[in-house]
Amino acid sequence: MTETRPPHLDADDFEPELHHPGDHYVEPGEPIDLEPMTGFGARLHPIGWVAVGVLVIAAAYHTVLDTKYMIGNFGWWQWVALLAVVGLSSQPDLLNAVRVGLESITNATRTLAWILAWVVFVVQFFNVITRYGNEYVDQDILIGQASSLAWQTFGALFLLGANYGVRDGVNPRIDFWWADFGLKTKARLDFVLHTALFLPFVWMAARILHPYAEISLGKKRSGEWPSGWRVWETWEQSPDADQLPVGPIKAMLLVGFVLIGLQIVAEIIKTGFVWLGRSDYGDIKEHDAPQRIE
């Protein structure tokens, strides 16, 4: 009796089930060539159209309507910033240079986070050794400060490395649904969500954390900074004995959100270029990573 075996199927035999007009599917390592967008909308980068919309709404609230919210009470520098965004959106080379500059900051903080990871390891290793050798060496204060240094360094590591996570797309995402979309669909979703949700949230968090960081570094609630050059004496202290001041690590919360915001701007620029079909500026990276639900 002859045994019948099912035909062998490779991964290449399966095609994505979700398709969208204009989408382009590539395998990891395959050269990417997107169809450029044409028409009136392609004259500006999508971030420019967003800035135009914000300018129109802000002008309406500033001249005709009345509101206590920020949209109707822009400062001069905010008007200038929006006009600059509109101008840059018509110059792809300059806008891409801005994106490259922002991502150079992310590369620098990634290196700092890598260094801090080793600092955490060394300090924690020291804590473990001295914990069991404390009965021979009377250095309780040093051990307490080293423990404080370890957790503060770990916190700084996370805050300095979060923007790198945003750049490499390790933020939570439902991959089994996301992975089947084409590049342009992914770019549109990312652009809209980053612009409408992620960036406003980071902006709001930075505004809230700004006075919090100032107070942590010693600024008085009257609005005055303490005089003298011994600034570390004015930092917020830990409620526990024999611990390092907690003012600097609390101020790092603001720094972390600012870094995330800068990388989000870079992501908005990249996804906008992919939306326009500019693969040369889109910095598209296809990863052959397993699916995950986070």
Secondary structure as UniProt FT lines:
FT   HELIX           11..13
FT   TURN            21..22
FT   TURN            28..29
FT   HELIX           40..43
FT   HELIX           46..63
FT   HELIX           70..72
FT   HELIX           76..89
FT   HELIX           92..133
FT   TURN            134..136
FT   HELIX           140..167
FT   TURN            168..169
FT   HELIX           175..178
FT   TURN            179..180
FT   HELIX           183..193
FT   HELIX           194..198
FT   HELIX           199..216
FT   TURN            217..218
FT   TURN            221..222
FT   HELIX           231..234
FT   TURN            241..242
FT   HELIX           247..276
FT   HELIX           279..282
//
